[in-house]
Amino acid sequence: MSTNNLLLNVYLFKDMTPAELEKIGTIAKQSSYVPGDEIFNQGDEAHSLYVIRYGSVRIQQKSKEGDGVDVAHLGTGSHFGEMAFVDGEKRSATVSVVEKTEIVSLDFDGLRKVLDANPGIAVKFYKSLCLFLCGRLRITTNDLSFAREKNLRHF
């Protein structure tokens, strides 16, 4: 599967034309990983967002005690690392490889250059990113509300 076909099936890029995907594809880099490899660690500086061509990864945050707490498992076609593109903060979690995995990375600086030079692509990308992050926030809000209700029932 070409990088452009992969990106077309990823939520952040689904509204783009083949010509627009071609421009994004020029900055894409592929890397292969084996189980146990870490793509990045919580607290690392962020430089890229990632799309899983095939395979799967585990996303964990460290608890105050230092234990890893699973946040998500992502598989083929999923993306991660996009929050730091927006806010410039350090990585909020550690991402490790569960099985043989191939990742397509999009360097933040390269992506910004493509978006700055192509306002139409930028509008589509930021709209999709905004909707994605809103969906994630909605899920988190529901989870927190459920946990709060459950905790209040114990008193």
C-alpha positions in Angstrom: 0.0 0.0 0.0 1.4 3.4 -0.9 1.8 6.1 1.7 -0.9 8.1 -0.1 -3.4 5.2 0.0 -2.6 4.7 3.7 -3.1 8.4 4.5 -6.4 8.4 2.6 -7.7 5.9 5.0 -6.6 7.8 8.1 -9.1 10.2 9.7 -6.9 13.2 9.6 -6.4 13.0 5.9 -9.7 11.5 4.6 -11.1 14.6 3.1 -8.0 15.4 1.0 -7.7 14.8 -2.8 -5.0 12.6 -4.3 -3.0 15.7 -5.3 -3.2 17.0 -1.7 -2.1 13.6 -0.3 0.8 13.6 -2.7 2.1 16.9 -1.1 1.7 15.4 2.4 3.4 12.2 1.2 6.5 14.0 0.3 7.4 14.5 4.0 6.5 10.9 5.1 9.2 8.6 6.4 8.8 4.9 7.1 10.3 3.0 9.9 10.0 -0.6 11.1 9.9 -1.7 14.7 9.9 -5.0 16.6 8.0 -5.8 19.9 9.4 -3.9 22.8 10.8 -1.0 20.8 9.7 2.4 22.2 8.7 5.0 19.6 8.9 7.8 22.2 8.8 8.2 25.9 6.6 10.3 28.2 8.3 13.7 28.6 10.3 13.5 25.3 10.4 16.5 23.0 7.9 16.0 20.1 9.0 16.2 16.5 6.5 14.1 14.5 3.1 12.5 14.3 2.7 8.9 13.4 0.5 6.6 11.4 0.6 2.8 11.8 0.9 1.2 8.4 0.6 -2.2 10.0 1.0 -3.7 13.4 0.1 -2.3 16.8 1.3 -0.1 19.7 0.6 0.4 23.3 0.2 3.9 24.8 1.0 4.2 28.5 1.3 6.9 31.1 3.3 6.6 34.2 1.5 6.7 37.5 2.9 8.6 40.5 4.3 5.3 41.7 6.1 4.9 38.3 3.9 2.1 37.1 2.8 2.1 33.4 -1.0 2.6 33.0 -2.4 1.6 29.7 -4.2 4.4 27.9 -4.8 2.8 24.6 -3.8 0.1 22.1 -3.8 1.2 18.5 -3.5 -0.8 15.3 -3.2 -0.5 11.6 -4.4 2.8 10.2 -4.4 4.6 13.6 -2.5 7.8 14.2 -0.9 9.1 17.4 1.4 12.0 18.5 -0.8 14.7 17.0 -1.5 16.6 20.3 2.1 18.0 20.4 1.7 19.3 16.9 -1.0 21.6 18.2 0.3 22.6 21.6 4.1 22.1 21.3 4.2 20.3 24.6 6.4 17.3 25.5 5.0 13.8 25.0 2.2 13.0 27.4 2.7 9.2 27.2 5.1 6.5 26.2 4.4 4.5 23.0 5.8 1.0 22.7 5.5 -1.6 19.9 3.4 -4.7 20.6 4.1 -6.7 17.5 6.2 -6.2 14.3 5.0 -2.7 13.2 5.7 -0.3 10.4 5.1 3.4 11.1 4.9 6.4 8.8 6.1 9.5 10.5 5.3 13.1 9.5 7.9 15.6 10.8 6.2 18.6 12.4 8.4 21.1 10.6 7.8 19.5 7.3 4.1 19.3 7.9 3.9 22.9 8.9 5.7 23.9 5.7 3.2 21.9 3.6 0.3 23.4 5.4 1.6 27.0 5.3 2.2 26.7 1.5 -1.2 25.1 0.9 -4.1 26.8 2.8 -6.7 24.4 1.3 -4.9 21.4 2.7 -4.4 23.3 6.0 -8.1 23.9 6.4 -9.0 20.3 5.8 -6.2 19.0 8.1 -7.0 21.3 11.0 -10.8 20.7 10.7 -10.2 16.9 10.8 -7.7 17.3 13.7 -10.2 19.5 15.6 -13.0 17.0 15.2 -10.8 14.2 16.2 -9.6 15.9 19.4 -13.2 17.0 20.2 -14.3 13.3 19.9 -11.4 12.2 22.2 -12.4 15.0 24.7 -16.0 13.9 24.7 -15.0 10.3 25.4 -12.8 11.4 28.3 -15.5 13.6 29.7 -18.0 10.7 29.7 -15.4 8.5 31.3 -14.7 11.0 34.0 -18.4 11.6 34.6 -19.0 7.8 35.0 -16.0 7.5 37.3 -17.2 10.4 39.4 -20.7 8.9 39.7 -19.3 5.6 40.7 -17.1 7.2 43.4 -20.0 9.2 44.8 -22.1 6.1 45.2 -19.5 4.7 47.7 -20.1 7.5 50.2 
